[in-house]
Amino acid sequence: MYCGLANVSVKKGETVSIGQKIGTVGTVPSEVSEDSHLHFAVQKDGAFVDPASYLQ
């Protein structure tokens, strides 16, 4: 799950490659005073899990 994307370049269930652009970081209205940044999370069966095992 990504929060703060201005544009999404892929669809749910699509396989992505290493280095492939999946979106463009935007601005979250409640955080407009901060620099552009991204919130990243992984959910499995409705529960948040540590995303480290999904990243290389």
HELIX and SHEET records of a PDB file:
HELIX    1   1 PRO A   29  GLU A   31  5                                   3    
HELIX    2   2 PRO A   51  TYR A   54  5                                   4    
SHEET    1   A 2 TYR A   2  CYS A   3  0                                        
SHEET    2   A 2 HIS A  39  PHE A  40 -1                                        
SHEET    1   B 2 LEU A   5  VAL A   8  0                                        
SHEET    2   B 2 GLY A  23  VAL A  25 -1                                        
SHEET    1   C 2 VAL A  42  LYS A  44  0                                        
SHEET    2   C 2 ALA A  47  VAL A  49 -1                                        
END                                                                             
